[in-house]
Amino acid sequence: MSCHAPSPPPAVLEESPLKSVQPRGRFRTIALIGPPNSGKSTLFNRLTGLRQKVANYPGVTVEQRFGRMSGIRRHDLTLIDLPGIYSLGGYSEDARVAVDVLKGEMPGTPRPDAVLIVLDALNLSRQLMLAGPILAMGLPTMVLLNMADLMESRGGVVDPLALAQELGRPVALISAARGTGIDAIERFLQQRGGANSEIARTLPVIPIELPVLQNPGECRRWASQVSSRTKYKAPASPLWTRRLDSVLLHRVWGPLIFLTVVVTVFQAVFTVGQPLSDWMGNGLTLLGTKVAHTIPVPWLQELVRNGLWNGVQAVLVFLPQILLLFLFIGILEDSGYLARAALIADRLMRSIGLNGKAFIPLLSAYACAVPAIMATRTIENKRDRLATILVAPFMTCSARLPIYTLIIAAFIPNRPVLGSLIGMRACVMLSLYVLGFLAALLTAKLLKSSVLKASSAPFVLELPQYRWPTVRSLSLRLYDRSALFLKKAGTIILAVSFVLWVLSILPLHNGHFSDLAGSVIGKLGHLVEPALRPLGFNWKIGIGLLSSIIAREVIVGTLGTLYGVDPNTQALSLQAALRHDMTIGGAIALVVFFAFAMQCTSTLAVVRRETNSLRWPVIQFCYMSGLAYIAALLTNQILLHLL
């Protein structure tokens, strides 16, 4: 079928001869689809009332997401949030998921009864290319032109009625961020298939020949013709946006500004976050002591104070710094700046053989490798995608931050570097992030020049508008991160602390608890200690490394429990206890080990699922663990000879 569209017939508002696009029964399932950065995820949140992360760059929605449409009081309807895509004809996992769902070929997911297409009104000419093939599927469909508020304020012009006549489907101007125009969606969803439904009386449903995306060039011309016939006028970019991009995307100033922003963020994490962590630590210590004193049974008091509270407290004190880091990342993300950073990084990504699209998953891996690996579904080339999956865990996720902060605060003096521009602690922290990033780049270069060699693909990225981050968005982001962190502290870390405490007092001898060295955990630690001693690690660190395979931050809770039950260090803080047992070489070797090691069962599980193979996660774990051991060994031995 050609992408050419004939002149539309007169509008039909009361009845439509297109029986195939009218529902025969009640709507039950609605699909929501649109290009990246069209505001689709924001609309999904508004329609369902769910809190969902809204990122200001393409590629964040990589899975179907379901929700009852309680935001418009339609609890009987299920909304499916499909991946953000530019085309149904792509080869990415996102495009395949969208096509399978719309055709009813996705296992476990019913074919939608209707479709809501979200398009960015500011870039309508390009985004119409997605609408054509979706409309041609014959499902009841409504086209939503988002960003209506920005369209009006910037002098853009769009006629939704004229566009509806061209497309043969209802069209409405909305603002997902402000909630305006949502009533048109409610009216559309009220139709039951009868010709006298309210939506048929208020919005046009026109029979028209529609394009199928077989020829991108033809479809591009069709979209351009539709835009011109409806007298669409794209709004001009604000002068301040053009001026910002001329600086932030400059070949020289752009990377320098990005580096300055990163350094500032890490400096703030220590200058602002460290006092907050110290204050929180003092409060938690006081609380734990008071709670323990209320327990009359000695062994139970010992369990609560040393077996449970010490381990959980050791991790909770780093919550302020983690939230501060995510606050800055949220501001950069919601403002639209991180999309510019992806564009700046494209040249570097290409130099190692990866597509620029890999930057988005790698960037999100700084929060967590699990969603980052899932976000690689936006990468069409399978070898590029696999290479990105394999290197994503090298990026320094938030789970590494507690052990980094603990060791840096314990062993690195808080002295200024380069005058007063940056502190030594922030400098060491930044170096660890850079170390992980370099490991990812070098590994990717190795993979792309050998087993995963492939031809390069073009990098297409539509830059979002600059926006002021909203307090609501940032607050929900921090709330969700806090809830996730506290949930892990209250479940995994609490359980590990309890098990460690039990193993630290068993076996019983004549009715008395074992001392730490003679306990089950002590014997296990001394068993692995010879392999770790060259790295500068003692047996307690060895137990911490074993426990952290469950989750990286568990090591902090493990050390808190072990040092808390050790009579030699019981009166010391965890930082002081580590200084008592470790040299500076061993301490730096420990954070270097964590910069490289694959200490996360969840990440291994998602790699297994995404690659559909046990082979790749096994290779990944062995490679990263071996690299971590060698790097930590070299670090400790070099520092031993230098210091």
N, C-alpha and C positions, 0 to 999 in steps of 0.2 A: 504494500500500500504506500502511495506517495505521501510525503509530508505536506503536499499542497492542500490547502483548505479552501473550498469554494465559498462564494459569497453566501452569507447566512440567510435563511428564510425569515419571514416576519416572526416576531417574538410570539411565543405561545405561553400564556401565563396560566390559563385555566386547565388545559389538558395537554398531555404529551403523548404522541404516538410511539414514543420509545418505550415499549413495554419491557424491553430487556434491561433497562436501567432503573426500573421501578421495583421496589421491594414487594415481595408477595406476602410477607408476614411482618411480624414485629422485628425491629432491630434488636439484636442481642450483642453483637461484637462489632466494634468500630476500629478501623485501622487509622493511625495517625502517621503521616509520612511527609517528608520534606527534605530539602537540602541541608547540609551542615550550616549552622549559624543563622538559620531562618527563624529561630525562636521556638522551634518545635518542642524542645524539652521544657521550656518555660510554660508553654500552653498545656502540655501534659500535666505538669504540676498543678496548674490552675484548675483544669477540668477534673482532676482526680482528688485534689486536696492532699496529695502526697508530697513529702519533702524529697526532692531528688536533686542530685548535684547537677548544676547547669554550668557547663564550661563554655568559655567564649572563643572556642576554636573548633575546627572540624574534628570528627573522629571519636567523640567521647561516648556516644550511644552506640554500642557495638552489639547489643543483645535486644531481644524483645523484652519489653517491660509492660506489665499488666497493671491495671487499676480500675476500680469501680469509679464511675463518673459522678462521685459524690459532690464535686465542686459545683455542679449545676443541678444537684438534687435528682440525678438519674442513677440511682443505685442498681437499677436493673440492667444497665449497660456496662459492658467491659471494654475499656480502651486499651488497644495494643500500641505501644510506642515503638515503631519500627526504626531501624538504623537511619541516621542521616546520610543520604547519598545524593550524588549529582545526576545519576543516570541508572536506569534499570538494566542497561546493556553492559555494565562493567563486569570485571572478573573478580572483584573483591568479595570477601565473605559477606560483607554488609549487603551488597547488591543481590547476592544469591538468597540471603535470608529474606529480604524484602519481596523478591519475586515469588519465592516459595509460599510465603504467607498470603500474598494477594491472590495466588492461584489456588490456594487451599491444599498445597502439597507439603506443608510443614507438619511433620508428625506431632501429634498432640495439640495442634492449634487449629481451631475451626476457621474456615474461610470467612473473612469479614463480610458482614451484611452491608456495610457502607464504608466510605473512605473520606477522611478529612486530609486535604493536601495543604500544607503550610508553605507559602512562598514569601520571600522577603520582598516587600513592595519597593524597596530602594534599589533592587537589582532584578526587576521583574523580567526584563528581556532575556537574560541568561537563564533564569530559573524556570521559565515556562517550558524549557526543553524537557524537564522531568514530568511536567503535568500531562503532556500529550499522550505518551504511552500508557500512563495510568488510567486516563480517561477512556482510552480505547479498550480497556478490559471490560467495560460494560457494567461496573458496579455503581450503585448510587453514590455520587461523589459531590463534595462541596469544596470549593477552592477558597482558601483563606489568605488574604493579603495582609501579612503582619507588618509591624512597624508603622502603622497608620499615623501615629502621633508624630514620628520623625518625618514621615513623608509630607505631612501638612506644614510642619514648622520650617522645613527646608525648601519649600516652594515646588515640590514635586506634584505631578498631576496624574491621576489614574481614574478611569470611569468604570466602576465595578459592573454596572448594568451593561455597558458596551462589551466588556470582557466576557460577561456571562452569555451574551448573545453569540459571541465568537466561539466560545468553548461548549456551549450547550449544557452548562451546568451552573448551579447557583454560585455566586461569588460574593464575598463579604469582606469589608475592610475591618481589621481588628488590631488591637494592641494587646498582645499576650502579657506584656509586663504590667500594663495598667488595668487590664481586664475590660477594656471597652470593646464593643461589638460582639461580645460573647453570646448575647441574646439571639443573634442570627443562627448560631450553632444550635441553640436550644430549639428554635423553630424548625430547623432542618431535621433534627432528630425526632421531632414529634410526628413525622409522617408515618403512615402505616401501609402505604402502597395504594391508597385510593386517589383518584384524580382530583377529588375535592379537598385534599388535605391542606392544611394551612400553608405549608411550605410551597405547594403548587400554586397557591393564590398570591404569594408574596414574592417569590423568586423565580426567575425564568429557568425552564428546562427545555432546551432546544435540540432537535435532532440535527446532527452535523457530522460530516466525515472528519475523523480524528486521526492524528499521525501515530504511526508505530515506529519506534526508534530502531530502524534497521540501518539508516544512513544518517550519521550525526550531522553531516553537512546540510542535508535536506531539512532535518529537524531544526537546525539552527536558523535556517532561512525562514521556516514556518513560524518559529517563535518571534523572529524579528518582524515578519509581516503582521502577525497578530498585534504586536505592540504598537506598530505604526497605525494600524486601522482603528485601534482604540484610543489613539492620540495620547499614548503614554509618554510622560516626560519624567525622566529620572531626576531626582533632586541633586543639586550640585553638592559636592563634598564641602563641609565647612572649611573656611580659610585656615582655622587653627588645626584642623586635621591634616591638611596638605602641608602645613608648616612643620607639624610634628613628624610626619612621615619623611619629610626631606632631611630631617636630622637623624631620627631613630633608624632609618633604613639606609643611611649613608654608608658607603663601603668602608670608611675608616672610623667615623664617629659612632656608627651603630654598634659595632662590637665593643668599642671602648665604653660606651654608655651601659651596655649590657653587663660588662664586667664590673663596672662601678656599682650598678644596682645589686649584683650578687654579693659583692664585698660588704656593702651597706647592710644587707639583710643579715649576714652572718655576724657582723659586728653587733647589730641590735639584739640578736639572739642571746649573746653573752652579756652585753652591758645592761640590757633591760631584763632578760630572762633569768640570768643567774641569781640576782637578788630575790626575785619572785620564787625561784626554786628553793633558795636557802630559807626563806620565810615559810614556805609550805613544808619543808623538811622539819623545821623546828616545831611547827604546829602538829604535824603527824607524830613526831616523837613524843610530845607532851600528851597527845590523845592516847597513844598506845600505852604509855606508862600508867595513865589514870584508869584505863579500861582493865589492864592487867591487875592492878591493885584491888579491884572490886571482886576478883575471882579468888575464893578461899582455898581451893584445891591446888596444891603446889604444881603437880604435873600438868594440870589443865592450864594453869597460869603460864607455865613454861611453853606449852603448845601455842597458846594465843600470842604471847609476846615474841618468842624467838622462832617458833615454827611457822606462824602465819603472818603476823604483822610485819616483821622485819623484811620478809621477802616482798610483800606487796608495797610497803612503804618505800623500799629502795627504788621501785619503778615509778611510783606516783609522783615523786618529787620532780620528775622531769616533764610533767604535764605542761607547766607554764611555758617552757621553752619550745615544746612541740607545737603548742597552740599558736605561739608567736610566729613560728616559722610558717605555719599554715595560713595565718592571717596575711602575711606578706605575699605568699604565693596566690592567695585568693584575690588580693587587690590587683596584682599583676595580671592574673588570668581574666578576671571580670572586666578589667579596663580595656582589654583587647591587646595589651602589650605582648603577651606571650606568643600570639600568632605572628607578630613581627619578629620575635626571637626565632621562631621556626624558619621564617624566610631567610634571616641572617645565617642560620646554621645550615641551610641547604647546600652551600658550597663545600662546607666541611664534611657533611654527610656523603656527598658525591665523591669526595676524595678517597673515602674508604670503601666505596662501592655500594653504599646504601642510598635508597631514595629519600628525598626530603621528608616524605610522609613518616619515616621512621622516627623523626625528631619528636613528634607528638606523643607516641607511646613511651619513648625514652624519657621524655620530660615528666610524664605522669607517673613514671616509675619512682620518682623522687618521693612520691607519697606512698605508693605500694606497688610492688611488681605484679601482683595478681591482676588488677584491672588493666595495668599497662600491657600485659601479655594478651589479654582479651582485646585490647584496642588495636592490636596489630592486624585485626581482620579488615581494616581499611586499606591495607597494602595488597595490591592486586597480584604482584609477582610472588609466587610461592617461596622461592628461594630467599628473596628479600625479607619476606615475612618470617621465615624460619630463622634467618640470621638475627633479626631483631628480637625474636623470642629468646634466643640463646644468650644474647648479651644484655637484655633488660635487667636481670638481677644484679648486674654490676653497679647499676645506678644506686646511689645511697638513699635507701628508703627511710621513712620515719622510724622504723623499728631499730635501725642502727644508732639513732640519735641518743638514746639513753646511755649506751655503753661508751659512745664517743664523749659525751658530756661528762660522764663519771670519771673517765681516765684523764681527760684534759684538765678538768677542775682539780684533780688530785695531784697531777704531776707537772703541769705547765704553769709557770708563773704568769700572772696577769700584767705583763709589761707591755708598753707601747712599742710598735714596730713602724718604721718609716715616719718618724716623728710621732704624731698622735693620730695618724690617719686610721690605723687599725691595731687592735691588740694582738698579742702573741697567741692567745687562746683562739680568737676568731681566725687567725692566720692558719693555725694547725687544723682547725675544723674545715676551713675552706680547702686546704691541701688534701684532706681525706676525700672530700667530694670530687676534687679534680682527679685524684688517684683512681677512684672508681670509674669516672668518666673515661679516662685514658685507657683503662683496662678494657672497657666496652669497645672503644674505637679500635684498639689494636686487635682485639679478638675478632671484631667484625671484619677488619681488613684481612686477617688470616683466613677467615671462612670464605669471604667473597673472592679471594684470589685462589682458592683451592676447591673444596668440595661443594661450595654453594655459588660458584661463579655463574653470573647471569648478566644479560644486557640491561643497561639502565633504562628506567621508565621516566616519563615526564612528571614533574612535581606541580600539581595544580592546587592552589590555595587561594581562597577568596578571603581577603582581609576583612575582619569585622569592623564595624564602626567603633570608634573610641566611645566608651561610656563611663560614667561615674559609678563605681561599685556601690551597691545599696547595702545599708546596714542589715536589712533582713537577710539578704543572700549570704553575707559574711557571717552573720550570727548563726544561721542554720548550718553553715559549713563547719564552724567551730563546735557547735553543739553536737553534730553528727560525729566529728572526730573525737570529741571528749567521750561521747557515749561508747564509741568503738574501743577507745583506749581503756576506759573503766571496765567495760565488759571483759576485755582480755585480762585485766588485772584481777578482776573478781572471779574469773573462772580458771583459765589456763595457769596463770602465775600463782594463784592461790592453791590450786591442786598440786602443782609442782613443789611449792614451798612445803605443803603438808607431807607429801611423799618423802622429800628430802629430810624433813625433821624426823619422821619415823625411822628412816634408814640410818640417821645419824645417832640414834639411841639404841638400836638393835645390833646384835642380839643381847638379851638379858643375861646377866651373870649373877646367880644367887639372888635373884629378885631385884637387882640393881641395873640401871641403864649402863650401856657401854660408854666409854669416853669416845670422843670424836675420831681419834686415830684408829681405835680398834673396832669401830662400827662397820656396818656393811658398806656405807658410802665412803668411809675412810679407806677401806681395803680396795674398793673399786678405783678410787682416785689414785692410790699409790700404784695400782696395777698399770694405769695408763701414763703415769708421771714420767717414766724414762723416755718415752717418745716425745714428750713436750718440754722436757728440761732444756734442751738446746735452744728452744724458742724463748726461754726466760719465764716459763709458766710453771707454777707449782700444781699440786694435785687438785687443789680447790678450783683453779682455773680450768683444769681438765674436766672436772665434773660440770662446770659451767658451760663449757663448749659442747659436751654431750647433751645437756638439757636444752641448749639453745637451738638444736636441730628442730625442735617443735616450733619455736618462734624465736627470732633473734634477741628480742628484749628480755626473754626469760633468763638470760645469763645474769642480769643485774639482780633479779629476785633471788636466783640461786646463790649468788655471792652474799647477798644480804642475809640469807638464812644460815649459810655455812659459817660465816664470820660471826654471826650473832650467837651461835651455839658454841663457838670455840672459846674456852675460858681465857686463852691468851689475848684475844682481841675483843672480848665481849663488851668491854667498857669503851671501846673506840668507835668512832663513826666509820662508815664503810670506806670513805676516802682515806682516813688515817690507817685503817687496817690494811688497805692495799699498799700504801706507802711502806708499811711495816714489813710486808712480804715480798714486794717486787722492786726490781731496779727500773730505772728510766728506760733501759733497753727493752726489758720485758713488757713494760707498759705500752710503749709505742708499737712494739711487735704485735700486741694484742689488738689494737685498733686497726693495724694494717691487715691482720688476719681477717678481721670482720669486714674490711673494705672489699675483700675478694671472695670470701667463703660463701657458699650456698647454704645458709643456716635457716631454712624455712620450708617446712613440710607442705604448707599450702601452695607455695610457688611451684614446687615439684609436681604437685597434684594437677595444677592448672596447665603446666607444660605437657604433662602426660595427656590431658584431655584435648588440648589445642593441637598437638602434633599427632594425636591418635596413635601414639607409639610409646613403649616403655624405653626404647633405645635412647632417645634424645635426652630425657631427664636423667638417665643414668650417666650418660656421657657428660652432661652439664654438671652434675654433682661431682663427679670424679675430677673433671678439669678444674673447676673452681676451687675445690678443696685442696688439690695438689698445688695450684698456684698460690693459694693462701698460705699453705705450710712453707713453701719455698720462700715466699716474700717475707713472712714473719721470721724465718730462720736467718735470712740475710740481714734483716733490719736489726735483730738483737745482736748478732755477731759483730756487725759493723759498729754499732753504738758501744758495745763492750770495749772495742779497741780504741774508739775515739774519745770516750769519756773516762 
